[in-house]
Amino acid sequence: MTGSPAPDFRIETDSMGDRQIPAHTYYGIQTLRALENFPISGLKPLPTYVDACVLIKKATALVNGELGCIPQDISAAIVEAADEVLQGQWRDQFVVDVYQAGAGTSHHMNVNEVLANRALEILGAEKGQYQRLSPNDHVNYGQSTNDVIPTAIRIGGLLALHHSLDPALEGAIAILEQKAEEFQDVIKSGRTHLQDAVPVRLGENFRAWRYILQDHQRRIHSAAADLYALGLGGSAAGTGLNTHPHYAQRVASVLAELTGQPLTPAPHPMAAMQTMAPFVAVSGSLRNLAQDLVKISHDLRLMDSGPKTGFKEIQLPPVQPGSSIMPGKYNPVMAEMTSMVCFQVMGYDSAIALAAQAGQLELNVMMPLIAYDLIHSIEILGHTLGALANRCLGGITANRDRCLAYAEGSLALVTALNPHMGYLNAAAVAKESLTTGKSLRQIVLDQGLMTPAELAQVLDLEAMSQLQGTPPTP
């Protein structure tokens, strides 16, 4: 490019030549090239992912300054710029599409350029004066996309779990236990194969869901433990080329302080760079949670179906009108939304699995996809569970009379008669009840198969629905 730049532009240079950069932007020439190359989805990096990258840059600036690898004033300026971003400033400057150059070089340079140009201003220089403070030589000293991005995915995943999914799971678990206590005396018909089954307690339905979520929380935590080992310091190919001997240990320690997570250097940086297995494991645990959330959301919809022609054993809180044409209709929208989010998480898990196997030799170049899909999965599951708990689960009420009517009318009560008259005789009683409409009690008494006292004891719904191995309800 020749001549002077236009008034609202500055000139930046990279190995491919010169370009005009809008004067107000903090990103630079490599980000501009990425914007031109990847106008794909309109999806920008998730804020949590940006935070993870900027935390890495803050930690590396601190450590490289302490070790004498970069000047102290430059280290301090980069740290100040990083803190501004972490406090919410300059967020509109992280602009590279999710679908971009392999390994995440474009996003990585976007981060380096924003921090470098803001740090230049802090030092009293102008944006683009990279001979004073460079995105590559200072912000990125001792680093490579190849070790920064997998580290950012680890930190981003841990941040998302800590700030989003864990609190939401805890809240949902607590509400389910509250509902279990509230509905412990409500007896309803169980159903297997969508057919009548023996009576159960509505409270135990909710308590079962509580235990299911607790188990998933444990599995997610177990998988997430693999995210603590950082390959940062491996540099371009895992050898640590161009890094200080104490850099890897020190930067992991500083990042642990900044994030509050028990981060440590990976025992083998090359392995940490090549394998995406920790991300696949966490994603798999999220998929597992999503599958059970779909089942729970479907159960809620079935139990609330009606109001006149369905089960209507429970009432989900109406949160919005349900139809543009049918007045007075309310739909189980929070449960429906939950299923849709879970389907998306399952799709993300499949994409992550495919991307994880697509690496070659010293690098997996599909990391931008893994970064977005994994962190987004964690966060939308957290948001979903929070909304489901607060807008649906907490406001559920029980239709006690309807539950009891279904329980008393269920042919599956005949199961309790098996030990007293045998399976075939009990089956004959059930068949006659279905054919004639007579109650099980009436048929057994008419045929003299049991005395009234014996029958009352055997068909005691309170006792039948009591969860075995637990004390009777007071």
C-alpha positions in Angstrom: 0.0 0.0 0.0 1.3 3.5 -0.9 0.5 7.0 0.2 -0.9 8.2 3.5 -3.7 6.5 5.3 -7.2 7.9 5.3 -7.9 10.3 8.2 -9.8 7.6 10.3 -7.3 4.8 9.6 -3.8 3.8 10.7 -1.3 1.6 8.8 -0.3 -1.7 10.2 2.1 -4.2 8.7 2.5 -8.0 9.0 4.5 -10.6 7.0 2.0 -10.3 4.1 2.1 -6.5 3.7 0.4 -3.3 4.9 -3.3 -2.6 5.6 -5.4 0.3 6.7 -7.0 -0.4 10.1 -9.9 1.7 11.4 -8.2 4.1 13.9 -10.7 3.5 16.7 -10.3 -0.3 16.8 -8.0 -2.0 19.3 -7.7 -5.1 17.1 -5.1 -5.0 14.3 -4.1 -6.4 11.0 -4.3 -10.1 11.6 -7.8 -9.7 13.1 -8.8 -7.7 10.0 -7.6 -10.4 7.7 -9.7 -13.0 9.7 -12.8 -10.8 9.4 -12.3 -10.8 5.6 -11.6 -14.5 5.5 -14.3 -15.8 7.8 -17.7 -14.1 7.4 -19.3 -17.4 8.2 -21.8 -17.5 11.1 -21.9 -14.2 12.8 -21.1 -16.0 16.0 -18.5 -14.2 18.1 -16.4 -15.7 20.9 -18.2 -16.4 24.1 -17.5 -13.9 26.9 -16.3 -16.7 29.1 -13.8 -17.9 26.5 -12.6 -14.3 26.1 -12.1 -14.1 29.8 -10.1 -17.4 29.8 -7.8 -16.1 27.1 -7.3 -12.7 28.8 -6.6 -14.4 32.1 -3.8 -16.4 30.4 -2.4 -13.2 28.9 -2.5 -11.5 32.3 -0.7 -14.4 34.0 1.9 -14.7 31.3 2.6 -11.0 31.4 3.1 -11.1 35.1 5.4 -14.2 35.0 7.4 -13.0 32.0 7.9 -9.6 33.7 9.0 -11.3 37.0 11.4 -13.6 35.1 12.9 -10.6 33.1 11.7 -11.9 29.8 9.8 -8.6 29.0 10.3 -5.1 30.5 8.5 -4.4 33.7 6.6 -1.4 32.3 5.4 -3.4 29.4 4.3 -6.2 31.7 2.4 -3.8 33.9 0.7 -2.2 30.9 -0.5 -5.6 29.5 -1.8 -6.6 33.0 -3.7 -3.3 33.2 -5.2 -3.7 29.8 -6.2 -7.3 30.7 -7.9 -6.2 33.9 -9.9 -3.6 31.9 -11.2 -6.4 29.6 -12.0 -8.6 32.6 -14.0 -5.8 34.1 -16.1 -5.5 30.9 -14.3 -3.0 28.7 -13.5 -3.3 25.0 -15.7 -6.4 24.6 -16.8 -5.3 21.2 -13.2 -5.7 20.0 -13.3 -9.5 20.0 -14.8 -10.1 16.7 -13.5 -13.2 14.9 -16.1 -15.7 13.8 -16.3 -19.0 15.7 -15.6 -20.8 12.5 -12.1 -19.6 11.6 -8.5 -20.6 11.1 -7.5 -24.0 12.5 -6.3 -24.2 16.1 -7.7 -20.7 16.8 -4.8 -18.5 15.6 -7.2 -15.8 14.4 -8.9 -15.4 17.8 -5.6 -15.7 19.6 -4.1 -12.8 17.6 -7.3 -10.8 18.1 -6.7 -11.1 21.8 -3.0 -10.3 21.5 -3.7 -7.2 19.3 -6.4 -5.8 21.5 -4.3 -6.1 24.6 -1.2 -4.7 22.8 -3.0 -1.6 21.5 -4.7 -0.8 24.7 -1.4 -1.3 26.6 0.3 1.1 24.1 -2.3 3.7 25.0 -1.7 3.1 28.7 2.0 3.7 28.1 1.2 7.0 26.3 1.9 5.6 22.8 -0.5 5.3 19.8 -2.2 2.2 18.6 -0.1 0.2 16.1 3.3 1.4 17.4 4.3 -2.2 17.7 8.0 -1.4 17.9 7.3 -0.2 21.4 5.0 -3.0 22.5 4.2 -5.9 20.1 1.3 -8.3 20.1 3.7 -11.1 19.2 6.9 -10.2 20.9 5.5 -9.0 24.3 1.8 -10.0 24.8 2.6 -13.4 23.3 6.1 -13.9 24.6 6.9 -17.6 25.1 3.5 -18.6 23.9 1.9 -20.2 20.9 -1.7 -20.7 19.8 -1.0 -24.3 20.1 -0.6 -24.2 23.9 -2.7 -21.1 24.7 -6.0 -22.3 23.1 -6.2 -25.7 24.8 -5.4 -24.0 28.0 -8.1 -21.4 27.4 -10.6 -24.2 26.7 -9.7 -25.8 30.1 -10.0 -22.5 32.0 -13.2 -21.5 30.1 -14.8 -24.8 30.9 -13.9 -24.5 34.5 -15.2 -20.9 34.7 -18.5 -21.9 33.1 -19.0 -24.8 35.4 -18.2 -22.7 38.5 -20.3 -19.7 37.5 -23.2 -21.3 35.6 -23.8 -25.0 35.8 -22.8 -25.8 39.3 -25.0 -23.1 41.0 -28.0 -24.1 38.7 -27.6 -27.8 39.6 -27.5 -27.0 43.3 -30.6 -24.8 43.0 -32.5 -27.5 41.1 -31.5 -30.2 43.5 -32.6 -28.1 46.5 -36.0 -27.4 44.9 -36.6 -31.0 43.9 -36.0 -32.0 47.5 -38.4 -29.4 48.8 -41.1 -30.7 46.4 -40.3 -34.3 47.5 -41.1 -33.3 51.1 -44.2 -31.3 50.0 -45.6 -34.2 47.9 -44.5 -37.1 50.1 -48.1 -37.9 51.2 -49.5 -37.8 47.6 -50.2 -41.3 46.3 -50.5 -41.8 42.5 -50.5 -44.5 40.0 -47.1 -45.6 38.8 -46.7 -46.3 35.1 -44.4 -48.6 33.2 -44.5 -48.9 29.4 -47.1 -46.1 29.7 -49.4 -48.6 31.2 -50.8 -48.8 34.8 -48.3 -49.9 37.4 -48.3 -50.2 41.2 -48.9 -47.0 43.3 -46.0 -44.7 44.1 -45.6 -41.5 46.0 -45.4 -38.3 44.0 -42.8 -37.1 46.4 -40.6 -40.0 45.6 -40.8 -39.1 41.9 -39.3 -35.7 42.7 -36.8 -37.2 45.1 -35.7 -39.7 42.4 -35.0 -36.7 40.0 -33.0 -35.0 42.8 -30.8 -38.1 43.1 -30.4 -38.3 39.3 -29.2 -34.7 39.2 -26.8 -35.3 42.1 -25.3 -38.2 40.4 -24.8 -36.2 37.2 -23.1 -33.4 39.2 -20.7 -35.9 40.6 -19.9 -37.3 37.1 -19.4 -33.8 35.7 -17.0 -32.9 38.6 -15.1 -36.2 38.0 -14.7 -35.5 34.3 -13.8 -31.8 34.9 -10.8 -32.8 37.1 -8.9 -33.5 33.9 -9.1 -29.9 33.0 -6.8 -28.8 35.8 -3.6 -30.0 34.1 -2.4 -27.2 31.7 -0.1 -27.6 28.8 0.8 -23.9 28.8 4.5 -23.6 28.4 4.7 -26.2 25.7 4.9 -23.4 23.1 4.7 -24.4 19.4 5.0 -28.2 19.6 5.1 -29.1 23.2 8.9 -28.7 23.7 8.8 -25.4 25.5 10.9 -23.6 22.8 11.5 -19.9 23.7 10.2 -20.2 27.2 12.0 -19.5 30.5 12.8 -22.7 32.4 10.6 -21.7 35.3 7.8 -20.3 33.2 5.4 -23.3 33.0 5.4 -23.9 36.7 5.1 -20.3 37.6 2.3 -19.4 35.1 0.2 -22.4 36.2 0.6 -21.2 39.8 -0.4 -17.6 38.9 -3.4 -18.8 36.9 -4.5 -21.0 39.9 -4.5 -17.8 42.0 -6.4 -15.8 39.5 -9.1 -18.4 38.9 -9.4 -20.1 42.2 -8.9 -23.5 40.5 -6.3 -26.1 41.5 -4.4 -25.7 38.2 -1.0 -27.5 37.7 1.4 -27.9 34.8 0.6 -31.0 32.7 3.2 -33.8 33.2 3.8 -33.9 29.5 3.0 -30.6 27.5 3.0 -32.4 24.2 0.3 -34.8 25.3 -1.8 -31.9 26.7 -1.5 -30.2 23.3 -2.4 -33.2 21.2 -5.3 -34.9 23.0 -8.8 -33.4 23.3 -9.8 -36.3 25.5 -10.5 -34.1 28.6 -12.9 -32.0 26.6 -14.6 -35.1 25.2 -15.0 -36.5 28.7 -16.6 -33.3 30.0 -18.9 -33.0 27.0 -19.9 -36.6 27.4 -20.9 -36.0 31.0 -23.0 -33.0 29.8 -24.7 -35.1 27.2 -25.5 -37.7 29.9 -27.1 -35.0 32.0 -29.0 -33.6 29.0 -30.4 -37.1 28.2 -31.9 -37.4 31.7 -33.1 -33.8 31.6 -35.1 -34.6 28.4 -36.6 -37.6 30.2 -37.6 -35.4 33.2 -39.0 -32.7 31.0 -41.1 -35.2 29.1 -42.3 -36.7 32.4 -43.4 -33.2 33.6 -45.3 -32.7 30.3 -47.1 -36.0 30.6 -48.0 -35.5 34.2 -49.4 -32.1 33.5 -51.2 -33.1 30.3 -54.8 -32.1 30.0 -56.5 -30.3 31.6 -59.6 -32.4 30.7 -58.2 -35.1 28.4 -54.8 -35.9 30.0 -53.3 -37.1 33.2 -53.3 -33.7 35.0 -51.8 -35.2 38.1 -49.7 -32.0 38.6 -50.1 -28.4 37.5 -47.0 -26.7 36.1 -47.1 -22.9 36.7 -48.5 -21.1 33.7 -46.0 -18.5 32.6 -47.4 -17.3 29.3 -50.5 -17.8 27.1 -50.1 -21.0 25.1 -51.9 -20.4 21.9 -52.5 -17.6 19.3 -56.0 -19.0 18.6 -57.2 -21.0 21.6 -58.1 -18.8 24.5 -57.2 -20.0 28.0 -54.6 -22.5 26.9 -51.3 -22.8 28.8 -48.5 -25.0 27.6 -45.6 -26.6 29.5 -43.2 -24.2 27.8 -40.3 -24.4 30.3 -40.2 -28.2 29.9 -40.4 -27.8 26.1 -37.5 -25.3 26.2 -35.4 -27.7 28.3 -35.7 -30.5 25.8 -34.7 -28.2 22.9 -31.6 -27.1 24.8 -30.7 -30.6 25.6 -31.0 -31.7 22.0 -28.5 -28.9 21.1 -26.1 -30.1 23.8 -26.3 -33.6 22.4 -25.5 -32.2 18.9 -22.6 -30.3 20.3 -21.2 -33.4 21.9 -21.3 -35.2 18.6 -19.4 -32.3 17.0 -16.8 -32.3 19.8 -16.2 -36.0 19.4 -15.7 -35.6 15.6 -13.4 -32.6 16.1 -11.4 -34.4 18.8 -10.4 -37.2 16.4 -9.4 -34.8 13.6 -6.0 -33.8 15.0 -2.8 -34.8 13.2 0.7 -35.2 14.7 1.5 -32.4 17.1 -1.8 -30.5 17.0 -5.5 -30.7 16.8 -6.6 -27.8 14.5 -10.3 -28.2 15.3 -10.0 -26.5 18.7 -12.1 -23.4 17.9 -15.2 -25.6 17.4 -14.5 -27.5 20.6 -14.0 -24.3 22.5 -17.3 -22.8 21.5 -19.4 -26.0 21.7 -18.1 -27.1 25.1 -18.3 -23.8 26.9 -21.7 -23.0 25.2 -23.0 -26.4 26.3 -22.1 -25.8 29.9 -23.6 -22.3 30.0 -26.9 -23.1 28.2 -27.4 -26.1 30.5 -26.8 -23.9 33.5 -29.2 -21.2 32.2 -31.8 -23.8 31.4 -31.6 -25.5 34.8 -31.9 -22.2 36.5 -34.9 -21.2 34.4 -36.6 -24.6 34.8 -36.1 -24.6 38.6 -37.2 -21.0 39.1 -40.0 -20.7 36.5 -41.4 -24.3 36.7 -40.2 -26.7 39.4 -40.6 -24.4 42.3 -44.3 -23.6 41.4 -45.6 -27.1 40.7 -48.7 -28.1 42.6 -50.3 -31.5 43.0 -53.8 -32.5 41.9 -54.2 -34.8 44.9 -57.7 -36.1 44.3 -56.9 -37.0 40.7 -53.7 -38.7 41.7 -55.5 -40.8 44.3 -58.3 -41.7 41.9 -55.8 -43.0 39.4 -54.1 -45.0 42.1 -57.3 -46.6 43.4 -58.5 -47.4 39.9 -55.4 -49.0 38.7 -55.6 -52.6 37.7 -51.9 -52.9 38.8 -53.1 -53.1 42.4 -53.7 -56.7 41.6 -49.9 -57.2 41.9 -50.3 -57.1 45.7 -52.7 -60.1 45.5 -50.1 -62.4 43.9 -48.7 -63.8 47.1 -52.2 -64.5 48.5 -53.9 -66.1 45.5 -51.2 -66.7 42.8 -50.4 -65.0 39.6 -53.0 -66.7 37.4 -55.9 -66.1 39.8 -54.8 -62.5 40.2 -54.7 -62.1 36.4 -58.2 -63.5 36.1 -59.4 -61.0 38.7 -57.8 -58.1 36.7 -59.3 -59.4 33.5 -62.8 -59.5 35.0 -62.4 -56.0 36.4 -61.5 -54.6 33.0 -64.3 -56.5 31.3 -67.1 -55.7 33.8 -66.0 -52.4 35.3 -66.2 -53.9 38.8 -63.5 -52.9 41.3 -60.8 -55.4 42.2 -62.0 -55.3 45.8 -65.6 -56.2 44.8 -64.5 -59.1 42.7 -62.2 -60.6 45.3 -64.9 -60.3 48.0 -67.7 -61.6 45.7 -65.6 -64.7 44.9 -64.6 -65.2 48.5 -60.9 -65.2 47.7 -60.0 -63.1 50.7 -61.8 -61.7 53.8 -62.5 -58.0 54.0 -59.9 -57.5 56.7 -57.2 -59.4 54.7 -58.1 -57.4 51.6 -58.0 -54.1 53.4 -54.5 -54.9 54.7 -53.2 -56.1 51.3 -54.6 -53.2 49.3 -53.4 -50.5 51.7 -52.2 -47.8 49.3 -50.2 -46.1 52.0 -48.2 -49.2 52.7 -48.0 -50.3 49.0 -46.5 -46.9 47.9 -44.0 -46.7 50.8 -40.5 -46.8 49.3 -39.0 -50.1 50.7 -36.1 -49.6 53.1 -37.3 -46.2 54.2 -39.2 -45.4 57.4 -43.0 -45.0 57.1 -44.2 -41.4 56.5 -45.2 -39.8 59.8 
